[in-house]
Amino acid sequence: ATGATSFAIGGNTVLYAVFAPNENTVTFHGPSSNTTQTVLTDASTALTANAFTRAGFTFQGWDTNAAGTTVVYRDGASITLTGNVDLYAVWAVTQIVVSFNSNGGAGTQAPQTVDYGVNTALNANSFTRTGFTFAGWSLTAGGSVAYTDGSQQSFTTATTLYAIWTANTVVVTFHGPSS
């Protein structure tokens, strides 16, 4: 029987108390939805693995503050609760590497790291090529100029940009004998 139930006892009877553990709810707040996990009070329990995704971001862990900026619990961490808790996903923007290929030029140019999908000015060309002028960047070695030097671009995958060169023209004037 549970609660304050009345019943008649006929003779000697032994009654045993039955206790159920208290349960707490962990609510995981993701980018556009929530999920929950039931955790027993005072029992160390591993958090359910994160199933949320966010394009251009990497999951870092869980925060107890809605701002979602500080990792309090790592993914799958064990926690012991005495009450319900709300956890908010903490995200870090994915870094994209843009590499530069001299495409027949000389010198070096370090790769540039940019934030996923964020317009960022391309680093200025540092390659040289004797007899040629740098025209811009292409996505292929034999392609045409897709990006100008220092232009604002956004990238969502690792990318290699190839220098495109324009041959310098020289004017040659021939002088014949004067008559």
WOMONOR-V527163 format. One record per helix or strand of 3 or more residues. SS is the DSSP state (alpha for helix, beta for strand). FROM is the first residue (numbers start at 1). TO is the last residue. If there is no record, write none. Layout:
BEGIN
{{SS	FROM	TO} {SS	FROM	TO}}
END
This chain:
BEGIN
{{beta	23	29} {beta	34	41} {beta	57	63} {beta	85	93} {beta	95	101} {beta	112	115} {beta	132	138} {beta	159	167}}
END
